[in-house]
Amino acid sequence: MTLNDPVNHLYLLAFKRKYNYLVLGLGPFIKEPLYKRLHLVPINQVMALTIEVFYSFQSPYSYLALEETYDLEDSYDISLLWQVYSAKASGEQVPAYPVVPEKLMYLFEDCNRYAKDHNVPIAFPETWPETEFDPTRVSRGAVIAADLGVQKEYLFKVFHHIWGLGLDPNEQDFLNELCEDLDVDVGDFLSKISSSDTRERVKGLYKRGRKLSVFDTPTFVIDNERFVGLDKLPLLREKFSKLGLKK
């Protein structure tokens, strides 16, 4: 039996799934019991743990979590999978919910406190939350930015424009400047944003979040386990340290 034998491959895959190990260094022929010839290492030593990060441009907490979330990737052997999550951007009908004054007052207090403690600029849009910007274009743009390899820069610039400066991201001047800063062609970028493929991808991300029972942002998902909210970042650091993922 050779390593290329399909039966052998099926056995190796089953072994990997059952024991959560990767198979490395297998000899060219199997002439003795398989377990005597395998060199095994724990899977977390050879591949990064993937964290799905569900975020929304409509959420000031997603904005505030941005820098610290990227810092996780710098500090631990993890891979961040950014999933833009917006019912409105996916074409869903979003009912208007009444603003609860006490809850809104606390949100302002909480966000301003975090921003001050972490030296993050924050400015709420003047008419928010009574009037909200349409997140459709920037949400689709996030998908395209990831395709073009400029996702991180895109997220920081768009979030800062909305919640750092309190401005509408749909202003044409901003999109022109954004594309120039990212060194992408504005016409091509807008064309890709408007495509049916991008529209369906944004819908798919929203459906993915719903399937995982995402109800707020930011939400961090690890192997179907949810960690909801900005305040879960220290818990994630503790979890990754216990898993031995610190770089």
C-alpha positions as CSV (number, residue, x, y, z in Angstrom):
1,M,0.0,0.0,0.0
2,T,1.4,3.4,-0.9
3,L,0.7,6.8,0.5
4,N,-1.3,7.7,-2.6
5,D,-3.6,4.8,-2.2
6,P,-7.1,6.2,-1.7
7,V,-7.9,3.6,1.0
8,N,-4.9,4.8,3.0
9,H,-6.1,8.4,2.7
10,L,-9.5,7.5,4.0
11,Y,-7.9,5.9,7.0
12,L,-5.6,8.9,7.7
13,L,-8.6,11.3,7.5
14,A,-10.6,9.2,9.9
15,F,-7.6,9.0,12.3
16,K,-7.2,12.8,12.2
17,R,-10.9,13.5,12.8
18,K,-11.2,11.1,15.7
19,Y,-8.1,12.2,17.6
20,N,-7.8,15.8,16.5
21,Y,-4.2,15.3,15.3
22,L,-2.4,16.0,12.0
23,V,-0.5,13.3,10.3
24,L,3.1,14.2,9.5
25,G,6.2,12.3,8.2
26,L,4.5,9.1,7.0
27,G,6.9,6.8,5.1
28,P,6.3,5.8,1.5
29,F,5.1,2.4,2.3
30,I,3.0,0.9,5.1
31,K,4.6,-2.4,6.1
32,E,3.7,-2.5,9.8
33,P,0.9,-1.4,12.0
34,L,0.0,2.2,11.2
35,Y,0.3,3.5,14.7
36,K,4.0,2.5,14.8
37,R,4.9,4.5,11.7
38,L,3.1,7.8,12.4
39,H,4.7,11.0,13.8
40,L,1.9,13.0,15.5
41,V,1.8,16.5,16.8
42,P,-1.2,18.3,18.4
43,I,-3.2,20.2,15.7
44,N,-2.9,23.6,17.6
45,Q,0.9,23.4,17.1
46,V,0.8,23.4,13.3
47,M,-2.3,25.4,12.3
48,A,-3.9,28.6,13.6
49,L,-7.2,28.5,15.4
50,T,-9.8,30.3,13.3
51,I,-12.0,32.9,15.0
52,E,-15.1,34.2,13.2
53,V,-15.6,37.8,14.0
54,F,-19.1,39.1,13.3
55,Y,-19.2,42.9,13.2
56,S,-21.5,45.7,12.0
57,F,-20.6,49.2,10.8
58,Q,-23.8,50.3,12.6
59,S,-22.3,49.2,16.0
60,P,-20.1,51.5,18.0
61,Y,-19.0,48.5,20.0
62,S,-17.7,46.8,16.8
63,Y,-15.7,50.0,16.2
64,L,-14.3,50.0,19.7
65,A,-13.3,46.3,19.5
66,L,-11.5,46.7,16.2
67,E,-7.9,47.5,17.4
68,E,-8.0,45.1,20.3
69,T,-9.3,42.3,18.2
70,Y,-6.5,42.7,15.6
71,D,-4.1,42.7,18.5
72,L,-5.3,39.2,19.4
73,E,-4.0,38.0,16.0
74,D,-0.7,39.7,16.7
75,S,-0.3,38.1,20.1
76,Y,-1.7,34.6,19.5
77,D,-1.5,31.9,16.9
78,I,-5.1,32.5,15.7
79,S,-6.6,33.5,12.4
80,L,-9.4,36.1,12.3
81,L,-12.2,35.6,9.8
82,W,-14.1,38.9,9.6
83,Q,-17.8,38.5,8.8
84,V,-19.8,41.6,8.1
85,Y,-23.2,41.2,9.7
86,S,-26.1,43.4,8.8
87,A,-29.8,42.6,8.3
88,K,-30.3,45.8,6.3
89,A,-27.3,45.3,4.1
90,S,-28.5,41.8,3.3
91,G,-31.9,43.1,2.2
92,E,-33.9,42.0,5.2
93,Q,-36.8,44.2,6.4
94,V,-35.7,45.7,9.7
95,P,-38.5,46.9,12.0
96,A,-38.1,50.1,13.9
97,Y,-37.5,49.6,17.6
98,P,-38.3,52.4,20.1
99,V,-35.3,54.1,21.7
100,V,-35.1,53.4,25.4
101,P,-33.6,56.6,26.9
102,E,-32.0,55.0,29.8
103,K,-30.3,52.3,27.7
104,L,-29.2,54.9,25.2
105,M,-27.7,57.1,27.9
106,Y,-25.8,54.1,29.3
107,L,-24.5,53.2,25.8
108,F,-23.0,56.7,25.4
109,E,-21.5,56.5,28.9
110,D,-20.1,53.0,28.3
111,C,-18.6,53.8,24.9
112,N,-17.1,57.1,26.0
113,R,-15.5,55.4,29.0
114,Y,-14.0,52.6,27.0
115,A,-12.8,55.1,24.3
116,K,-11.1,57.3,26.9
117,D,-9.5,54.3,28.7
118,H,-8.1,53.0,25.4
119,N,-7.3,56.3,23.8
120,V,-9.7,55.7,20.9
121,P,-11.4,58.7,19.3
122,I,-15.2,58.6,19.3
123,A,-17.9,60.9,17.9
124,F,-21.5,59.7,17.6
125,P,-23.3,60.8,14.4
126,E,-25.4,63.8,15.2
127,T,-28.9,62.3,14.5
128,W,-28.0,58.8,15.7
129,P,-29.8,56.6,16.6
130,E,-33.0,58.3,15.4
131,T,-31.6,58.4,11.9
132,E,-29.1,55.8,10.7
133,F,-27.0,55.7,7.6
134,D,-27.6,52.9,5.1
135,P,-24.9,50.3,5.8
136,T,-25.4,48.5,2.4
137,R,-22.6,50.0,0.4
138,V,-19.8,49.9,3.1
139,S,-20.9,46.3,4.0
140,R,-20.5,45.2,0.5
141,G,-17.3,47.1,0.2
142,A,-15.9,45.2,3.1
143,V,-16.3,41.9,1.1
144,I,-14.5,43.4,-1.9
145,A,-11.7,44.9,0.3
146,A,-11.0,41.4,1.6
147,D,-10.8,40.1,-1.9
148,L,-8.3,42.9,-2.8
149,G,-6.2,42.2,0.3
150,V,-6.9,45.6,1.9
151,Q,-9.5,44.5,4.5
152,K,-7.7,45.7,7.6
153,E,-7.1,49.2,6.2
154,Y,-10.6,49.4,4.9
155,L,-12.2,48.5,8.3
156,F,-10.1,51.0,10.2
157,K,-10.8,53.8,7.8
158,V,-14.5,53.2,7.4
159,F,-15.1,52.6,11.2
160,H,-13.1,55.7,12.0
161,H,-15.1,57.8,9.6
162,I,-18.4,56.7,11.1
163,W,-17.6,56.5,14.8
164,G,-14.3,58.4,15.2
165,L,-15.6,61.4,13.2
166,G,-19.3,60.9,13.3
167,L,-19.7,61.2,9.6
168,D,-21.8,59.4,6.9
169,P,-19.8,56.8,5.0
170,N,-22.0,57.1,1.9
171,E,-20.6,60.5,1.0
172,Q,-19.1,60.3,-2.4
173,D,-16.1,62.3,-1.5
174,F,-15.3,59.8,1.3
175,L,-15.5,56.8,-1.0
176,N,-13.3,58.5,-3.5
177,E,-10.7,59.3,-0.9
178,L,-11.0,55.9,0.6
179,C,-10.3,54.2,-2.7
180,E,-7.3,56.5,-3.3
181,D,-5.9,55.7,0.2
182,L,-6.3,52.0,-0.5
183,D,-4.8,52.4,-4.0
184,V,-7.8,50.8,-5.7
185,D,-9.7,52.1,-8.7
186,V,-12.9,53.8,-7.5
187,G,-14.8,52.8,-10.6
188,D,-13.9,49.2,-10.4
189,F,-14.5,49.2,-6.7
190,L,-18.0,50.6,-7.0
191,S,-18.8,48.2,-9.9
192,K,-17.9,45.2,-7.8
193,I,-19.9,46.6,-4.8
194,S,-23.0,46.8,-7.1
195,S,-22.6,43.3,-8.5
196,S,-25.2,40.6,-7.8
197,D,-22.4,38.3,-6.6
198,T,-21.3,40.7,-3.9
199,R,-25.0,41.2,-2.9
200,E,-25.4,37.4,-2.5
201,R,-22.2,37.1,-0.5
202,V,-23.4,39.7,2.0
203,K,-26.7,37.9,2.3
204,G,-24.8,34.6,2.8
205,L,-22.7,36.1,5.7
206,Y,-25.9,37.3,7.4
207,K,-27.5,33.8,7.0
208,R,-24.3,32.3,8.4
209,G,-24.6,34.6,11.5
210,R,-28.2,33.7,12.0
211,K,-27.4,30.0,11.8
212,L,-24.9,30.5,14.6
213,S,-27.5,32.5,16.6
214,V,-25.6,35.8,16.3
215,F,-27.8,38.5,17.8
216,D,-25.4,41.4,18.5
217,T,-22.0,42.6,17.4
218,P,-19.2,42.1,17.9
219,T,-19.6,38.4,18.3
220,F,-16.7,36.0,18.3
221,V,-17.3,32.4,17.3
222,I,-14.9,29.6,18.1
223,D,-16.0,26.1,17.1
224,N,-19.7,27.2,17.3
225,E,-19.2,28.7,20.8
226,R,-20.2,32.3,21.0
227,F,-18.5,35.1,22.9
228,V,-20.7,38.2,22.6
229,G,-19.6,41.7,23.3
230,L,-16.6,44.0,23.7
231,D,-16.1,42.9,27.3
232,K,-15.4,39.3,26.2
233,L,-12.0,40.2,24.8
234,P,-10.1,39.6,28.1
235,L,-11.8,36.2,28.3
236,L,-10.6,35.4,24.8
237,R,-7.0,36.3,25.8
238,E,-7.3,34.0,28.8
239,K,-8.7,31.2,26.7
240,F,-6.0,31.5,24.0
241,S,-3.3,31.5,26.7
242,K,-4.6,28.4,28.3
243,L,-4.6,26.7,24.9
244,G,-0.9,27.5,24.5
245,L,-1.5,29.8,21.6
246,K,0.6,32.8,22.7
247,K,3.3,33.7,20.2
